[in-house]
Amino acid sequence: MADIDHHIDYDIAIGGAGPVGLALAALLVKRGMAASRIALIDARELAKAAMDPRSLALSWGSRQILEDIGAWPKETHPIQEIHVSRRGHFGRTLIESRDAGVPALGYVSRYGAVVTALAAAGERVGVRALRPVQIAAADERTDRVVLTLADKREVHARLFVQAEGGLYAERSGKPISRDYNQSAVICHVTVSERQPQRAFERFTDEGPLALLPQDDGYALVWCLRPARAQLVAALPESGFLAQLQAAFGQRLGRFLSASPRLTYPLGLNAGSRSSARTVAIGNAAQTLHPVAGQGLNLGLRDAAVLARMLAREPEPATLTRFTAARRPDRGLTIGITDAMARLFADTSGGAGQSLLGMSLGLLDAVAPARRLFAEQMMFGRRAS
């Protein structure tokens, strides 16, 4: 992407060229805004972002958004079924793509593949980007927002969209905040009895354990108490696999190998606050627990709605309407992931755990309930 000119005025400045920021820029052009009126700014080089190996879960709804702008990644792995259960407790359910009448519930891809596809889509429509440079300050004035970059250059825009993502520990000060006292251990694992196109969400006493089908095995996201996460991640491969086997069980046979492990803290920071000329989307607006893989999907829905509204009217009043329009989907998605993260990890037992078991049993027995849950995870709640 070409460099942004110094001191040029733009209609929209986007801070952050991760998947959500890139998608917003391309969607704005798709909806009719001139690419020359959009400034995209990111602190990371594209080549470095493209090498990011983290796995992402993309819903069917996210596929529709990305295909709309020609940004569907080349390498994806479909999820036809999601097996949800609790280790050592009653209650399980199997959610299938046929419950919602779609070819797949979602797809697994790598962050780098998603960013590469989106950057290429932006290039094709002439979106301009400045990277790598950080935004040092944002000064919101009566008629514009002035962004001062770390290299002292300035970018002026009528509106500023903060789309810079980040982890829970990097996003504080939101109206809704919760420390789950969990850290995620992530890596790639192989098993002896792989079940292609089936994902697993296994709830343990310390948090959810997710296995997403990818390549010759699974992308693992294992949520544990922070001290134990550090301990488990640092184990030799054989010791780590033994701990994972004990937590997950024998449903996939034996765990055979694990790539080097990474850990990161988990929590909730969310809030729909916006100012006259600034609005946040994606992880900048809500950092979620990874349970059910909803963070990026919610962010892409943010981008799709905001692009549609700003392309018609790039004015401050649009940001207020956008915040109101997104409140139902954001609220429901945040509520579902927050409840799942907290309640399924509740070790106190009693009525709460019994109710959770009954809930999984209900989902398994009642097809309309499974369909409603699947549709929320794939498409979110539409504003009326």
C-alpha positions as CSV (number, residue, x, y, z in Angstrom):
1,M,0.0,0.0,0.0
2,A,1.2,3.5,-0.8
3,D,2.2,6.0,1.9
4,I,-0.3,8.5,3.3
5,D,0.5,12.1,2.3
6,H,1.5,14.5,5.0
7,H,-1.2,16.8,6.3
8,I,-3.9,15.6,3.8
9,D,-7.4,15.8,5.1
10,Y,-9.4,12.6,5.0
11,D,-13.0,11.6,5.7
12,I,-12.1,8.6,7.7
13,A,-8.9,7.7,9.6
14,I,-8.6,4.1,10.8
15,G,-6.2,3.3,13.6
16,G,-5.1,-0.3,13.3
17,A,-4.6,-2.4,10.2
18,G,-5.5,-5.8,11.7
19,P,-8.3,-7.8,10.3
20,V,-11.1,-5.5,11.5
21,G,-9.4,-2.2,10.4
22,L,-8.5,-3.7,7.0
23,A,-12.0,-5.0,6.6
24,L,-13.5,-1.6,7.4
25,A,-11.3,0.2,4.8
26,A,-12.1,-2.3,2.0
27,L,-15.8,-2.3,2.9
28,L,-16.0,1.5,2.9
29,V,-14.7,1.4,-0.7
30,K,-17.1,-1.4,-1.6
31,R,-20.0,0.7,-0.3
32,G,-19.0,3.7,-2.5
33,M,-16.4,5.8,-0.5
34,A,-13.4,6.9,-2.5
35,A,-10.3,5.1,-1.4
36,S,-8.4,8.4,-1.4
37,R,-10.6,9.6,1.4
38,I,-9.5,6.8,3.8
39,A,-6.3,6.8,5.9
40,L,-5.2,3.5,7.4
41,I,-2.5,3.6,10.1
42,D,-0.8,0.7,11.8
43,A,2.2,0.2,14.1
44,R,3.3,-3.2,12.6
45,E,4.8,-4.0,9.2
46,L,2.6,-6.0,7.0
47,A,5.3,-8.7,6.5
48,K,5.5,-9.2,10.2
49,A,1.7,-9.4,10.6
50,A,1.5,-11.9,7.8
51,M,3.8,-14.3,9.7
52,D,1.6,-14.3,12.8
53,P,0.7,-18.0,13.3
54,R,-2.2,-17.6,15.8
55,S,-5.3,-19.5,14.8
56,L,-8.6,-17.7,14.3
57,A,-12.2,-19.1,14.2
58,L,-14.2,-17.4,11.4
59,S,-18.0,-17.8,11.5
60,W,-20.1,-18.4,8.4
61,G,-21.3,-14.8,8.7
62,S,-17.6,-13.6,8.7
63,R,-17.0,-15.6,5.5
64,Q,-19.8,-13.7,3.8
65,I,-18.3,-10.4,4.9
66,L,-14.8,-11.3,3.7
67,E,-16.0,-12.8,0.4
68,D,-18.0,-9.6,-0.3
69,I,-14.7,-7.7,-0.5
70,G,-12.6,-10.5,-2.1
71,A,-10.7,-11.2,1.0
72,W,-11.4,-14.8,1.9
73,P,-8.1,-16.4,2.9
74,K,-6.6,-19.1,0.8
75,E,-6.0,-21.5,3.6
76,T,-9.0,-22.4,5.8
77,H,-10.3,-25.5,7.5
78,P,-14.1,-25.9,7.8
79,I,-16.0,-26.7,11.0
80,Q,-19.1,-28.8,10.3
81,E,-19.8,-29.8,13.9
82,I,-19.0,-28.5,17.3
83,H,-19.0,-30.9,20.2
84,V,-19.7,-29.1,23.5
85,S,-19.2,-31.0,26.8
86,R,-18.1,-30.7,30.5
87,R,-15.3,-32.8,31.8
88,G,-16.6,-35.1,34.5
89,H,-20.2,-33.8,34.5
90,F,-23.5,-34.6,32.9
91,G,-24.5,-32.6,29.8
92,R,-23.2,-32.4,26.2
93,T,-24.5,-31.2,22.9
94,L,-23.5,-31.5,19.2
95,I,-24.2,-28.5,17.0
96,E,-24.1,-29.3,13.3
97,S,-24.0,-27.1,10.2
98,R,-27.3,-28.7,9.1
99,D,-29.0,-27.2,12.2
100,A,-28.6,-23.8,10.6
101,G,-28.8,-24.8,7.0
102,V,-25.3,-23.7,6.0
103,P,-22.3,-25.6,4.5
104,A,-20.2,-25.0,7.6
105,L,-20.6,-23.4,11.0
106,G,-17.2,-21.7,10.7
107,Y,-13.7,-22.0,9.5
108,V,-10.2,-22.1,11.1
109,S,-7.5,-19.9,9.6
110,R,-4.3,-18.2,10.7
111,Y,-4.1,-14.6,11.6
112,G,-1.4,-14.1,9.0
113,A,-3.5,-15.6,6.2
114,V,-6.5,-13.4,7.1
115,V,-4.4,-10.2,7.2
116,T,-2.6,-11.1,3.9
117,A,-6.0,-11.6,2.1
118,L,-7.4,-8.4,3.5
119,A,-4.3,-6.4,2.7
120,A,-4.4,-7.7,-0.9
121,A,-8.1,-6.7,-1.2
122,G,-7.2,-3.2,0.1
123,E,-4.4,-2.9,-2.5
124,R,-6.8,-3.8,-5.3
125,V,-9.2,-1.0,-4.5
126,G,-6.5,1.6,-3.7
127,V,-6.7,1.9,0.1
128,R,-3.7,3.9,1.3
129,A,-1.8,2.9,4.4
130,L,1.0,4.2,6.6
131,R,3.0,1.6,8.5
132,P,4.9,0.9,10.6
133,V,4.1,3.9,12.8
134,Q,2.2,4.4,16.0
135,I,-0.4,7.0,16.7
136,A,1.1,9.1,19.6
137,A,-2.0,11.3,20.2
138,A,-5.5,12.0,19.0
139,D,-6.8,15.5,19.3
140,E,-10.5,15.8,18.7
141,R,-11.5,19.2,17.6
142,T,-14.8,20.8,16.6
143,D,-14.4,20.0,12.9
144,R,-11.9,17.2,12.8
145,V,-9.6,14.8,14.6
146,V,-5.9,15.5,14.4
147,L,-3.7,12.4,14.8
148,T,-0.1,13.0,15.8
149,L,2.1,10.1,14.8
150,A,5.2,8.9,16.6
151,D,7.4,10.4,13.9
152,K,5.7,13.8,14.4
153,R,3.7,13.8,11.2
154,E,0.0,14.6,11.4
155,V,-3.1,13.1,9.8
156,H,-6.3,15.1,9.8
157,A,-9.7,13.4,9.4
158,R,-13.4,14.2,9.8
159,L,-13.8,11.0,11.8
160,F,-11.5,8.6,13.6
161,V,-12.2,4.9,14.0
162,Q,-10.1,3.1,16.6
163,A,-9.6,-0.4,15.4
164,E,-6.3,-1.2,17.1
165,G,-6.7,-4.6,18.7
166,G,-4.9,-6.1,21.6
167,L,-5.1,-8.5,24.5
168,Y,-7.1,-8.1,27.7
169,A,-4.1,-6.7,29.7
170,E,-3.6,-4.1,27.0
171,R,-7.2,-2.8,27.0
172,S,-8.3,-1.3,30.3
173,G,-10.6,1.4,31.5
174,K,-13.8,0.2,29.8
175,P,-17.2,0.4,31.6
176,I,-17.5,-3.4,31.6
177,S,-14.4,-5.1,33.0
178,R,-13.7,-8.5,34.4
179,D,-10.6,-10.5,35.2
180,Y,-11.4,-14.1,34.7
181,N,-8.3,-15.3,36.6
182,Q,-7.4,-17.4,33.6
183,S,-4.7,-17.5,31.0
184,A,-4.9,-19.2,27.6
185,V,-2.3,-21.8,26.5
186,I,-2.2,-22.0,22.7
187,C,-0.4,-24.3,20.4
188,H,-1.0,-26.9,17.6
189,V,-1.5,-30.5,18.6
190,T,-1.8,-33.8,16.8
191,V,-3.9,-36.9,17.9
192,S,-4.2,-40.5,17.0
193,E,-7.9,-40.5,16.1
194,R,-8.5,-37.2,14.4
195,Q,-12.1,-36.2,13.5
196,P,-11.8,-33.8,10.6
197,Q,-14.2,-30.9,10.5
198,R,-15.4,-31.4,14.1
199,A,-14.4,-28.8,16.7
200,F,-14.5,-29.5,20.5
201,E,-15.3,-27.1,23.3
202,R,-14.6,-28.9,26.5
203,F,-15.4,-27.2,29.8
204,T,-13.1,-28.0,32.8
205,D,-13.0,-26.8,36.4
206,E,-10.4,-24.2,35.4
207,G,-11.9,-23.0,32.1
208,P,-12.8,-24.0,28.6
209,L,-10.5,-26.2,26.4
210,A,-11.1,-25.7,22.7
211,L,-9.7,-27.9,19.9
212,L,-10.2,-26.5,16.4
213,P,-9.5,-28.7,13.3
214,Q,-6.5,-27.4,11.4
215,D,-3.9,-28.9,9.1
216,D,-3.0,-32.4,10.4
217,G,-4.4,-31.8,13.9
218,Y,-6.0,-29.1,16.0
219,A,-5.4,-25.6,17.2
220,L,-5.6,-25.7,21.0
221,V,-6.8,-23.0,23.2
222,W,-6.7,-24.2,26.8
223,C,-7.8,-21.8,29.6
224,L,-6.3,-22.4,33.0
225,R,-5.6,-20.5,36.2
226,P,-2.6,-18.2,35.5
227,A,0.0,-19.9,37.6
228,R,-1.0,-23.3,36.3
229,A,-1.0,-22.1,32.7
230,Q,2.6,-20.9,33.1
231,L,3.6,-24.2,34.7
232,V,1.8,-26.4,32.1
233,A,3.1,-24.4,29.1
234,A,6.7,-24.7,30.4
235,L,6.5,-28.5,30.7
236,P,8.5,-30.8,28.3
237,E,6.3,-31.9,25.4
238,S,5.6,-35.3,26.9
239,G,4.6,-33.8,30.3
240,F,2.4,-31.2,28.5
241,L,0.6,-33.9,26.5
242,A,0.0,-36.0,29.6
243,Q,-1.7,-33.0,31.3
244,L,-3.7,-32.3,28.2
245,Q,-4.8,-35.9,27.9
246,A,-6.0,-35.9,31.5
247,A,-8.0,-32.7,31.0
248,F,-9.6,-33.6,27.6
249,G,-10.0,-37.4,27.9
250,Q,-9.9,-40.1,25.2
251,R,-12.4,-38.8,22.6
252,L,-9.6,-38.2,20.1
253,G,-7.4,-41.1,21.1
254,R,-3.9,-40.2,22.3
255,F,-2.3,-36.7,22.0
256,L,0.9,-37.3,19.9
257,S,2.7,-34.0,19.6
258,A,2.5,-30.3,20.5
259,S,4.1,-27.2,19.1
260,P,5.8,-24.7,21.4
261,R,3.3,-23.1,23.7
262,L,2.3,-19.5,24.2
263,T,0.2,-18.0,27.0
264,Y,-1.8,-14.8,27.4
265,P,-4.1,-13.4,30.1
266,L,-7.9,-13.5,29.7
267,G,-10.5,-10.9,30.7
268,L,-13.4,-8.8,29.5
269,N,-13.1,-5.1,28.7
270,A,-16.1,-3.7,26.9
271,G,-18.0,-0.5,26.4
272,S,-19.8,1.3,23.6
273,R,-18.7,4.8,24.5
274,S,-17.9,7.1,21.6
275,S,-17.2,10.8,21.3
276,A,-18.5,13.2,18.6
277,R,-15.9,12.2,16.0
278,T,-14.3,9.0,17.4
279,V,-15.6,5.5,17.7
280,A,-14.0,2.1,18.6
281,I,-14.7,-1.2,16.9
282,G,-13.4,-4.8,17.3
283,N,-11.1,-5.4,20.1
284,A,-10.7,-1.7,20.7
285,A,-14.4,-1.7,21.7
286,Q,-14.6,-5.1,23.3
287,T,-11.9,-7.6,24.3
288,L,-13.7,-10.9,25.0
289,H,-12.9,-14.3,26.5
290,P,-12.0,-16.7,23.6
291,V,-14.8,-19.1,24.5
292,A,-16.9,-19.8,21.4
293,G,-14.4,-17.8,19.3
294,Q,-16.5,-14.7,19.0
295,G,-14.1,-11.8,19.3
296,L,-13.0,-11.4,15.7
297,N,-16.5,-12.3,14.3
298,L,-18.1,-9.6,16.5
299,G,-15.5,-7.1,15.3
300,L,-16.1,-7.9,11.6
301,R,-19.8,-7.4,12.2
302,D,-18.9,-4.0,13.7
303,A,-16.9,-3.2,10.5
304,A,-19.7,-4.3,8.2
305,V,-22.3,-2.1,9.9
306,L,-20.1,0.9,10.3
307,A,-19.0,0.8,6.6
308,R,-22.6,0.7,5.4
309,M,-23.5,3.7,7.6
310,L,-20.5,5.8,7.0
311,A,-20.5,5.3,3.2
312,R,-23.9,6.9,3.2
313,E,-23.1,9.7,5.7
314,P,-19.6,10.2,7.0
315,E,-20.8,12.6,9.8
316,P,-20.5,12.6,13.6
317,A,-24.2,11.8,14.0
318,T,-23.6,8.5,12.2
319,L,-21.3,7.4,15.0
320,T,-24.1,7.8,17.5
321,R,-26.5,5.8,15.4
322,F,-23.9,3.1,14.9
323,T,-23.3,2.7,18.6
324,A,-27.1,2.3,19.1
325,A,-27.4,-0.1,16.2
326,R,-24.6,-2.4,17.5
327,R,-25.8,-2.4,21.1
328,P,-28.1,-5.5,20.8
329,D,-25.5,-7.7,19.0
330,R,-22.6,-6.6,21.2
331,G,-24.6,-6.9,24.4
332,L,-25.9,-10.4,23.6
333,T,-22.5,-11.7,22.4
334,I,-20.7,-10.3,25.4
335,G,-23.3,-11.7,27.7
336,I,-23.1,-15.2,26.3
337,T,-19.3,-15.4,26.3
338,D,-19.0,-13.8,29.8
339,A,-21.6,-16.3,31.2
340,M,-19.9,-19.3,29.6
341,A,-16.5,-18.3,30.7
342,R,-17.5,-17.8,34.3
343,L,-20.2,-20.3,35.0
344,F,-18.7,-23.3,33.2
345,A,-15.5,-22.8,35.3
346,D,-17.4,-22.5,38.6
347,T,-16.1,-25.1,40.9
348,S,-18.6,-24.5,43.7
349,G,-21.0,-27.1,42.4
350,G,-24.7,-27.0,43.4
351,A,-27.6,-25.7,41.4
352,G,-25.5,-23.7,39.0
353,Q,-23.7,-26.7,37.7
354,S,-26.9,-28.7,37.5
355,L,-28.5,-26.0,35.5
356,L,-25.5,-25.9,33.1
357,G,-25.8,-29.6,32.5
358,M,-29.5,-29.3,31.9
359,S,-28.8,-26.4,29.4
360,L,-26.4,-28.5,27.4
361,G,-28.9,-31.4,27.4
362,L,-31.6,-29.1,26.2
363,L,-29.5,-27.8,23.3
364,D,-28.8,-31.4,22.4
365,A,-32.5,-32.5,22.5
366,V,-34.2,-29.5,21.0
367,A,-33.3,-28.7,17.4
368,P,-34.7,-25.1,17.4
369,A,-32.6,-24.2,20.5
370,R,-29.5,-25.5,18.7
371,R,-30.4,-23.5,15.6
372,L,-30.9,-20.3,17.6
373,F,-27.6,-20.7,19.4
374,A,-25.8,-21.5,16.1
375,E,-27.3,-18.5,14.3
376,Q,-26.2,-16.2,17.1
377,M,-22.6,-17.5,16.9
378,M,-22.6,-17.2,13.1
379,F,-24.4,-14.0,12.4
380,G,-25.0,-12.2,15.7
381,R,-28.2,-10.4,16.7
382,R,-29.7,-8.1,14.1
383,A,-30.9,-4.7,15.2
384,S,-34.6,-4.3,14.6
